[in-house]
Amino acid sequence: MNPSSSTIQERLASIRTELPQDVTLVAVSKTKPIECIEEALATNQFDFGENRVQELQEKEAALPKTIRWHQIGHLQTNKVKAIVPFVHLIHAVDSDHLLKEINRRAKNFGRTVDILLQVHIAQEDVKYGWKAPDLERYLDEDTLASFDHVRVRGLMGMATFTPDQQQIAQEFNQLRRLYDSLLPANPSWDTLSMGMSGDWRIAVDEGSTMIRVGSSIFGGR
Ligand SMILES: *Cc1c(COP(=O)(O)O)cnc(C)c1O
């Protein structure tokens, strides 16, 4: 569907018809005004993703509390405190340091925060995340068990920005296999967040349970 001639609601409907029932659609509303979110909300879209903490805070304050807010981008430790009171899921947790801070702030606030561990699967080295062997080692150390106010729900990753569909599929497949291999030791996991506007169909084919789609819903940024 051509984004410029259709509405947000039409684009959402079109994605939903293609998306398997058990895959969660996170509508990535970063840089978009409140009115766009309200338009999506009117179709019972409740999951929204943002990547800048200040913008997330402003939108959370202005919009209905029924919204489930996802922090999808890289998160600095000094911003954790601001989102801990309300965030639904933090997608891009990529260090022990950040985990410690989320646990500390969540404990102070008296809630348990759901997070995903970000895995580096892309060939570009600009993207954040654990290298798979480092994550496996980290999980083996069982440090997570000491974080009683953080609940890990699974993994998140971003594929290389490339037109090569096969490479993208390979990277998502690699992440899916890592997820499957870690699942027996982590029975509480239920979320594999992978897929964006350009590659969510490939991600779903490779076993994604949660896609993060921005421009295909709200238009370019
Ligand atoms: C912006 C962003 C998205 C959505 O990107 P689109 O290509 O607009 O769908 C998904 N995930 C992350 C981490 C992002 O920063």
The ligand as an SDF file (V2000), in Angstrom:
LIG
                    3D

 15 15  0  0  0  0  0  0  0  0999 V2000
   12.9010    3.3210   14.4520 C   0  0  0  0  0  0  0  0  0  0  0  0
   12.9900    1.9350   14.9110 C   0  0  0  0  0  0  0  0  0  0  0  0
   12.1130    0.9510   14.4190 C   0  0  0  0  0  0  0  0  0  0  0  0
   11.0850    1.2140   13.3450 C   0  0  0  0  0  0  0  0  0  0  0  0
   11.7020    1.5170   12.1360 O   0  0  0  0  0  0  0  0  0  0  0  0
   10.8700    1.6100   10.7520 P   0  0  0  0  0  0  0  0  0  0  0  0
   11.8570    1.2560    9.7290 O   0  0  0  0  0  0  0  0  0  0  0  0
   10.3860    3.0070   10.6620 O   0  0  0  0  0  0  0  0  0  0  0  0
    9.7530    0.6360   10.8400 O   0  0  0  0  0  0  0  0  0  0  0  0
   12.2250   -0.3310   14.9320 C   0  0  0  0  0  0  0  0  0  0  0  0
   13.1360   -0.6390   15.8830 N   0  0  0  0  0  0  0  0  0  0  0  0
   13.9800    0.2720   16.3700 C   0  0  0  0  0  0  0  0  0  0  0  0
   14.9620   -0.1320   17.4110 C   0  0  0  0  0  0  0  0  0  0  0  0
   13.9480    1.5870   15.9070 C   0  0  0  0  0  0  0  0  0  0  0  0
   14.8080    2.4880   16.4070 O   0  0  0  0  0  0  0  0  0  0  0  0
  1  2  1  0
  2  3  1  0
  2 14  2  0
  3  4  1  0
  3 10  2  0
  4  5  1  0
  5  6  1  0
  6  7  2  0
  6  8  1  0
  6  9  1  0
 10 11  1  0
 11 12  2  0
 12 13  1  0
 12 14  1  0
 14 15  1  0
M  END
$$$$
